[in-house]
Amino acid sequence: MDPKKLEALRTRFASAHGRDVFDPDFRRVADLVFAGSDKRPWPFADVATFAGASYRPDAAETNFAGLDVAILGIPMDLGVTNRAGARLGPRAVRNVERIGPYEHVLQVAPFGEARVADIGDLAMASRFSLERCHADIEAFVRRIVEAGVKPLSVGGDHSIGLPILRAVGRDRPVGMIHIDAHCDTSGEYEGSKFHHGGPFRQAVLDGVLDPERTVQIGIRGGAEYLWEFSYASGMTVIHAEEAVAMGFTAVAAKAREVVGDGPTYVTFDIDSVDPGFAPGTGTPEVGGLQPREVLQILRGLVGLNLVGADVVEVAPQYDATTNTAHVAAQVMFTLLCLLVRSRE
């Protein structure tokens, strides 16, 4: 090793503390974390909030004042068609401690660049009625939107997508980037059209989702015959095997092309990821995306006009490793960074 280089490194780093960071970009993040000492928050202590975000359970009482992004849990899985348990997803995702505070590819430290808080779980009037839960979700998310705040939700089953889209798309239909194993555009079954297999058909029919500005990524499995509405309405469907053949930079570029400059919502179902990486979900489908591929797609969306996002269908009791919750939490953190960097 060059003796002069070694001496320069010793001069700079030998007596430096962990909080002494010299690169200006890294220093910006370190200043947020260390706050004048070398003590960092213990990731395994205190109340579990998402990525250590400040806890604002009273945010609704103040009309979400002082917030740019509100993180909320929606622990409801009354719309599932297979294995239940996604009601436990918000708690599992919050319990993941090794997330943030910095997204190294996007170079975003969201808690220092925007006013973000975990506002707790949305309170619903009935644990037994899917329709009443949907009404509560729509009303609460609408309050967030009307306050000029972007909602980042963790569910819960994918039926929550309908009331959220009704809230964010009430004034004008939004586009959507939908990463999932299933298109979720099927019709009514057994007297209900509000289950987790059909929220986006209903959202289009309600006039809150623009199908020609909707792209569905990672689709696969034996339920393809149920997704006729996606094709008939003009949605762009990219199957999992097609995404691999295209390459994930191209997938992100296609998503950008489809949604354009208009307001766009991002929804991520954990079953888009292959169950080898994320088994803790109600409707696993073999042959899915890898976590790094999902992150590559999402990072390619930076700068879009995003009005909100969600992560759904984490059912932690089917995963003894907690890998599913960890993948979901990392995706959710990346979505938070995208919301922070989103165009107005």
C-alpha positions as a printed Julia matrix, in Angstrom:
344×3 Matrix{Float64}:
   0.0     0.0     0.0
   1.17    3.5    -0.8
   2.65    4.85    2.48
   1.43    8.38    1.71
  -2.11    7.14    1.13
  -2.01    5.15    4.37
  -0.78    8.16    6.32
  -3.53   10.32    4.82
  -6.16    7.75    5.84
  -4.73    7.61    9.36
  -4.81   11.38    9.63
  -8.41   11.51    8.52
  -9.94    8.45   10.13
  -7.81    7.0    12.94
  -9.26    9.27   15.62
 -12.65    9.8    14.0
 -15.87    8.62   15.62
 -18.59    6.76   13.74
 -20.54   10.0    13.54
 -17.64   11.76   11.77
 -18.6    11.44    8.12
 -16.77   13.58    5.59
 -18.47   12.94    2.26
 -21.11   15.69    1.92
 -23.9    13.39    0.71
 -23.27   10.85    3.46
 -22.79   13.66    5.98
 -26.29   14.96    5.24
 -27.75   11.63    6.33
 -25.41   11.22    9.3
 -26.44   14.62   10.65
 -30.04   13.43   10.7
 -29.18   10.24   12.55
 -26.58   11.25   15.11
 -27.75   14.72   16.21
 -24.48   15.75   17.81
 -23.36   12.51   19.48
 -22.38    9.0    18.47
 -25.57    7.56   19.98
 -28.1     6.17   17.54
 -31.67    5.01   18.29
 -31.79    1.37   19.31
 -33.67   -0.41   16.5
 -35.08   -3.01   18.91
 -36.37   -0.59   21.59
 -39.44    1.57   22.13
 -42.74    1.43   20.23
 -42.39   -0.16   16.8
 -43.17    2.41   14.12
 -42.36    1.97   10.47
 -38.6     2.48    9.95
 -38.48    4.37   13.26
 -40.75    7.15   12.0
 -42.14    9.56   14.56
 -45.42    8.35   16.06
 -48.43   10.62   15.55
 -51.57    8.71   16.57
 -53.31   12.05   17.09
 -52.64   13.27   13.55
 -56.28   13.07   12.49
 -57.28   15.33   15.4
 -55.0    18.05   14.02
 -56.08   17.47   10.4
 -52.65   15.94    9.69
 -50.96   19.31   10.22
 -47.23   19.38    9.61
 -47.15   16.22    7.48
 -46.22   15.54    3.88
 -46.61   11.75    4.07
 -48.81    9.81    6.5
 -47.94    6.15    7.1
 -50.95    4.16    8.23
 -51.77    0.55    8.93
 -55.0    -1.04    7.66
 -55.28   -4.36    9.54
 -58.26   -5.84    7.65
 -58.47   -9.12    5.68
 -62.19   -9.76    5.32
 -61.81   -9.82    1.53
 -59.5   -12.83    1.15
 -60.39  -15.81   -1.03
 -57.73  -18.23    0.22
 -55.65  -18.07    3.42
 -56.52  -15.39    5.96
 -54.01  -13.51    8.12
 -53.08  -10.29    6.31
 -54.73   -8.39    9.16
 -51.47   -9.07   11.0
 -49.38   -7.52    8.23
 -49.08   -3.94    9.53
 -47.7    -5.08   12.86
 -45.23   -7.49   11.23
 -43.91   -4.87    8.81
 -43.47   -2.32   11.59
 -41.49   -4.86   13.61
 -38.76   -5.01   10.95
 -35.94   -2.93   12.38
 -33.25   -2.98    9.69
 -34.87   -0.49    7.31
 -33.58    2.97    6.41
 -32.74    5.69    7.11
 -31.12    6.0     3.63
 -31.96    4.66    0.16
 -28.55    4.32   -1.43
 -29.62    4.12   -5.09
 -32.09    7.0    -5.03
 -29.89    8.85   -2.52
 -32.91    9.77   -0.43
 -33.09   10.16    3.35
 -36.86   10.55    3.55
 -37.2    11.49    7.2
 -34.85   14.42    6.68
 -36.27   15.56    3.36
 -39.99   15.54    4.19
 -42.35   15.61    7.14
 -43.24   11.96    7.65
 -44.99   10.23   10.54
 -46.5     6.87   11.35
 -50.05    7.73   12.39
 -50.92    4.25   13.63
 -53.69    1.95   12.43
 -56.89    3.14   10.86
 -59.8     2.52   13.23
 -62.7     0.63   11.65
 -66.16    0.36   13.16
 -66.66   -3.37   12.59
 -64.29   -6.29   12.46
 -67.05   -8.36   10.81
 -68.34   -6.23    7.9
 -66.2    -5.82    4.79
 -68.43   -3.08    3.41
 -68.29   -1.04    6.62
 -64.5    -1.4     6.73
 -64.26   -0.15    3.15
 -66.43    2.85    4.02
 -64.2     3.68    6.98
 -61.04    3.35    4.87
 -62.37    5.6     2.12
 -63.5     8.29    4.55
 -60.23    8.34    6.49
 -57.93    8.3     3.46
 -60.04   11.03    1.89
 -59.35   13.22    4.94
 -55.61   12.64    4.45
 -55.82   13.56    0.77
 -57.91   16.67    1.41
 -55.29   17.82    3.92
 -52.7    17.77    1.11
 -50.9    14.75    2.58
 -49.87   11.6     0.69
 -51.01    8.29    2.17
 -48.62    5.33    2.42
 -50.62    2.35    3.65
 -49.73   -1.15    4.8
 -52.48   -3.77    4.78
 -54.37   -5.85    5.04
 -55.71   -7.64    1.97
 -55.84   -6.1    -1.48
 -59.52   -5.24   -1.27
 -58.38   -2.09    0.56
 -57.23   -0.81   -2.83
 -60.79    0.02   -3.84
 -61.65    2.44   -1.01
 -58.19    4.0    -1.21
 -58.6     4.62   -4.95
 -62.06    6.03   -4.33
 -60.42    8.5    -1.96
 -57.4     9.51   -4.06
 -59.29    9.39   -7.37
 -62.55   11.06   -6.39
 -61.75   14.4    -8.03
 -60.15   12.85  -11.15
 -59.28    9.29  -12.14
 -55.7     8.3   -11.37
 -53.26    6.03  -13.15
 -51.8     3.04  -11.35
 -48.63    0.98  -11.24
 -49.67   -2.4    -9.87
 -47.05   -5.03   -8.95
 -48.76   -8.34   -8.2
 -49.1   -11.99   -9.16
 -52.78  -11.38   -9.95
 -54.59   -8.68  -11.93
 -57.38   -8.42   -9.32
 -59.94   -7.45  -11.94
 -62.41  -10.32  -11.58
 -66.13   -9.91  -10.97
 -68.69  -10.72   -8.31
 -68.51  -14.04   -6.47
 -70.89  -15.47   -3.91
 -72.74  -12.19   -3.61
 -69.69   -9.94   -3.19
 -67.82   -7.79   -5.71
 -65.61   -6.19   -3.05
 -63.18   -9.08   -2.4
 -59.43   -8.86   -2.93
 -59.66  -10.42   -6.39
 -61.62   -7.57   -7.97
 -60.86   -4.11   -6.55
 -59.47   -2.66   -9.76
 -62.41   -3.68  -11.95
 -64.69   -1.88   -9.54
 -62.37    1.14   -9.33
 -62.52    1.54  -13.12
 -66.31    1.15  -13.14
 -66.53    3.74  -10.34
 -64.6     6.19  -12.52
 -61.69    6.64  -10.09
 -59.06    4.56  -11.95
 -58.0     5.18  -15.57
 -57.4     1.73  -17.12
 -55.4     3.13  -20.05
 -52.98    4.63  -17.52
 -52.71    1.38  -15.54
 -49.88   -1.16  -15.81
 -49.91   -4.52  -14.02
 -46.5    -6.17  -13.5
 -45.54   -9.7   -12.42
 -48.83  -11.39  -13.36
 -48.86  -15.2   -13.48
 -50.65  -18.32  -12.3
 -53.75  -20.33  -13.03
 -56.26  -17.49  -12.55
 -55.36  -15.76  -15.84
 -58.78  -16.64  -17.27
 -60.37  -14.34  -14.67
 -58.55  -11.21  -15.82
 -60.46  -10.48  -19.04
 -61.44   -7.06  -17.71
 -57.8    -5.94  -17.65
 -57.46   -6.51  -21.39
 -60.95   -5.29  -22.31
 -60.49   -2.02  -20.42
 -57.07   -1.25  -21.91
 -54.77   -2.0   -18.99
 -51.18   -2.95  -19.82
 -50.38   -6.41  -18.43
 -46.76   -7.56  -18.09
 -46.51  -11.18  -16.98
 -43.65  -12.29  -14.76
 -41.89  -14.18  -17.56
 -42.32  -11.21  -19.9
 -40.75   -8.92  -17.31
 -37.7   -11.18  -17.12
 -37.39  -11.24  -20.92
 -37.76   -7.45  -21.17
 -35.35   -6.66  -18.37
 -36.41   -4.64  -15.37
 -35.07   -1.3   -16.53
 -37.3    -1.7   -19.58
 -40.25   -2.66  -17.35
 -39.85    0.55  -15.37
 -39.58    2.54  -18.6
 -42.79    0.93  -19.88
 -44.55    1.78  -16.63
 -43.45    5.4   -16.96
 -44.72    5.47  -20.54
 -48.13    4.07  -19.55
 -48.84    6.4   -16.62
 -47.27    9.5   -18.16
 -47.27   12.78  -16.26
 -50.66   12.44  -14.58
 -51.45   11.58  -10.96
 -50.51    7.96  -10.26
 -50.98    5.49   -7.43
 -48.59    2.59   -6.74
 -49.85   -0.65   -5.2
 -47.59   -3.57   -4.29
 -48.86   -7.03   -3.4
 -46.22   -9.16   -1.66
 -47.34  -12.19   -3.66
 -45.7   -10.59   -6.7
 -42.48  -11.87   -5.12
 -41.69  -15.55   -5.56
 -42.72  -17.55   -2.46
 -39.14  -18.77   -2.18
 -38.39  -15.24   -0.94
 -41.8   -14.3     0.51
 -43.9   -17.29    1.58
 -45.98  -15.35    4.1
 -49.0   -14.49    2.0
 -52.48  -15.78    1.36
 -52.23  -16.62   -2.36
 -48.62  -17.58   -3.17
 -47.72  -18.14   -6.84
 -44.51  -19.9    -7.88
 -42.41  -18.22  -10.57
 -42.46  -14.69   -9.24
 -40.13  -11.73   -9.08
 -37.07  -11.52   -6.9
 -36.85   -8.74   -4.31
 -33.99   -7.0    -6.1
 -36.04   -6.99   -9.32
 -38.96   -5.31   -7.57
 -36.62   -2.69   -6.14
 -35.1    -2.09   -9.58
 -38.55   -1.45  -11.03
 -39.53    0.88   -8.21
 -36.3     2.86   -8.35
 -37.01    3.45  -12.03
 -40.18    5.33  -11.12
 -38.5     8.23   -9.34
 -39.91   11.61  -10.31
 -43.38   10.44  -11.33
 -46.43   12.31  -10.05
 -47.32    9.89   -7.24
 -50.35   10.56   -5.05
 -50.03    7.58   -2.71
 -48.93    3.98   -2.36
 -49.53    0.78   -0.45
 -48.08   -2.61    0.46
 -50.57   -5.43    1.01
 -51.16   -9.14    1.64
 -48.38   -9.82    4.17
 -49.62  -12.75    6.29
 -46.72  -13.3     8.7
 -47.95  -16.52   10.32
 -47.03  -18.45    7.15
 -43.38  -17.38    7.36
 -41.28  -18.51   10.32
 -38.24  -16.66    8.94
 -39.88  -13.19    8.83
 -38.38  -12.76    5.33
 -41.77  -11.79    3.9
 -42.2    -8.89    6.28
 -38.63   -7.81    5.67
 -39.12   -7.7     1.89
 -42.38   -5.81    2.36
 -40.74   -3.29    4.67
 -37.91   -2.61    2.23
 -40.39   -2.12   -0.6
 -42.43    0.19    1.59
 -39.35    2.24    2.45
 -38.56    2.58   -1.25
 -42.14    3.69   -1.9
 -41.73    6.29    0.84
 -38.64    7.62   -0.92
 -40.55    7.81   -4.2
 -43.35    9.74   -2.54
 -40.85   12.16   -1.03
 -39.26   12.76   -4.42
 -42.54   12.83   -6.34
 -43.44   15.69   -8.61
 -46.28   17.87   -7.4
